[in-house]
């Protein structure tokens, strides 16, 4: 006599478990994707957006991209 009540009491469980497993594996996959993306950015590199214009100018002069005259003119323009 109690079997119909037993079925109604656990009926929601059979829908909840598959949905919970899909959600769990979805979160695991999203976590892996986030870790891979974060690792591929290269945290040790300097970002050119964080450098000031004067730092970039000094780096270009040190690399030989511009000569002393150009360096002095651009430095004067920046200050």
N, C-alpha and C positions, 0 to 999 in steps of 0.2 A: 504494500500500500504506500510505501514511502518513496518508491522509485521515481514517480513523476516529480516530486518535490526535489529530489536529489538532482535531477537533470536541469531543473530551472535554476537551482542555486549555483551551478558551475557552468552554465551556458555561456556567460560572458568571458570566462577564462579561455575558452577555445578560440575566441577572436582576439583576445588581448595578447596572448603569447606570440603568435606569428607577427603581429604588428610591433611588438616590443623587440623581436629579433631583427626585423627590418630596420627599425630605428637604431638599434645598437650597432649593427654593421654599417649603417649609413654614417653614424658618428665616428666609427673607427676609420672608415675610408676618408672622411673629411679631415680627420686629425692627421692622417698620413699625408694627405695633399698639402695641408698647411705646413707641416714640418719640412716637406720637400721644397716647397716654394721659399720658405724662410731660409733654408740652408743654401739655396741657389743664389741668393742675393749677394752673398759675399760680405759679411759684416766687417771684415778687416780692411776693406777698401775705403779710401777717402772719397766722399761724394763731392763732385765739382760744385754742386749747389750750396754746399756749406762753406766754400772758400770765398773770401772777399775778392773784390776786383783787383786790389793791390797784390794779393797773394798769387792770383793767376798771372798778373803782369810780371811779377818776380820769377815765377816758374818759367814763363815763356822766354824771359831774358836769359835765365840760367841755361835753358835748353838751346839757346842760339837762334830762336825763331825771330827775334827782333834784335836790332843793334842798340848801342848805348844811347844814340840820339833819339830813336823812337821811344826807348824806355823812359828817358827823362821827360819827353814831351807828354807822353801818356800819364806819367806819374804826376806831372804838374796839372794835367786836366782833371785827374781824380781828386786831388787835394784842394 
